[in-house]
Amino acid sequence: MSSMTLRATTREQFRIVLRWVKEYPVLARSDNEVEKDGRELKTQLWKKLAIELNEIGPPVRAWMAWKRVSE
């Protein structure tokens, strides 16, 4: 398997991100659009989402990397 294959986000992982964004629309908003309390909530949500995504990985990424994938 090539390293590109190992880094590709799976369809299942994309579906999970989509489900979370529908449930928590703040995840889809820019940090500039969210008040400080909202940014803290957003960070906590991304951390929890990353755990769920990594449980079904690979790929396995830090929460900030998952956030970039979804942008």
GUZATOR-671125 format. One record per residue (C-alpha): residue in one letter; x, y, z. Coordinates in pm, 1 decimal. Layout:
N
> a	X	Y	Z .
...
***
This chain:
71
> m	0.0	0.0	0.0 .
> s	132.0	344.4	-82.9 .
> s	156.2	620.3	176.1 .
> m	-109.8	816.4	-15.7 .
> t	-355.9	531.6	31.2 .
> l	-289.9	524.7	403.0 .
> r	-359.8	896.8	429.8 .
> a	-681.1	901.5	229.5 .
> t	-987.9	969.5	437.7 .
> t	-1240.4	688.2	402.0 .
> r	-1599.5	738.0	294.0 .
> e	-1711.5	620.4	635.5 .
> q	-1497.9	888.6	799.5 .
> f	-1641.4	1155.6	567.3 .
> r	-1994.0	1038.0	654.9 .
> i	-1915.4	1069.7	1023.9 .
> v	-1780.9	1424.5	974.6 .
> l	-2095.4	1516.1	782.1 .
> r	-2318.5	1373.2	1056.9 .
> w	-2133.1	1574.8	1322.3 .
> v	-2148.0	1896.6	1116.2 .
> k	-2523.0	1852.0	1073.7 .
> e	-2562.9	1792.9	1447.5 .
> y	-2317.7	2069.4	1548.5 .
> p	-2323.5	2342.2	1278.2 .
> v	-2059.1	2539.6	1471.4 .
> l	-1803.5	2290.1	1335.2 .
> a	-1856.5	2427.8	984.5 .
> r	-1815.0	2790.1	1085.9 .
> s	-1492.6	2987.2	1064.2 .
> d	-1321.6	3062.3	1394.6 .
> n	-1361.1	3431.9	1309.0 .
> e	-1739.2	3388.2	1301.4 .
> v	-1757.3	3227.1	1645.3 .
> e	-1734.0	3399.6	1984.0 .
> k	-1465.5	3287.4	2229.4 .
> d	-1698.9	3048.4	2415.2 .
> g	-1804.1	2902.4	2082.0 .
> r	-1442.6	2848.7	1977.9 .
> e	-1377.1	2655.3	2298.5 .
> l	-1685.2	2439.9	2234.0 .
> k	-1576.6	2391.9	1873.7 .
> t	-1231.3	2274.5	1984.4 .
> q	-1382.4	2024.8	2229.8 .
> l	-1617.4	1892.1	1961.3 .
> w	-1328.8	1847.7	1713.9 .
> k	-1130.7	1657.6	1976.3 .
> k	-1423.6	1420.9	2039.5 .
> l	-1487.9	1380.5	1667.6 .
> a	-1120.4	1298.2	1606.3 .
> i	-1139.8	1017.7	1861.2 .
> e	-1438.2	866.9	1679.3 .
> l	-1271.3	904.2	1338.3 .
> n	-944.4	754.0	1459.8 .
> e	-1122.9	452.3	1608.2 .
> i	-1217.9	343.3	1255.9 .
> g	-892.0	457.9	1089.2 .
> p	-654.2	448.2	919.8 .
> p	-593.5	720.5	862.2 .
> v	-536.0	835.8	1217.9 .
> r	-487.7	1208.5	1264.3 .
> a	-470.1	1474.3	1534.9 .
> w	-789.5	1675.3	1579.6 .
> m	-642.0	1978.7	1401.8 .
> a	-558.1	1765.3	1099.0 .
> w	-915.2	1634.2	1086.0 .
> k	-1037.9	1990.7	1102.9 .
> r	-823.1	2079.1	799.7 .
> v	-955.6	1777.4	606.6 .
> s	-1310.2	1903.7	648.9 .
> e	-1238.0	2259.0	532.8 .
***
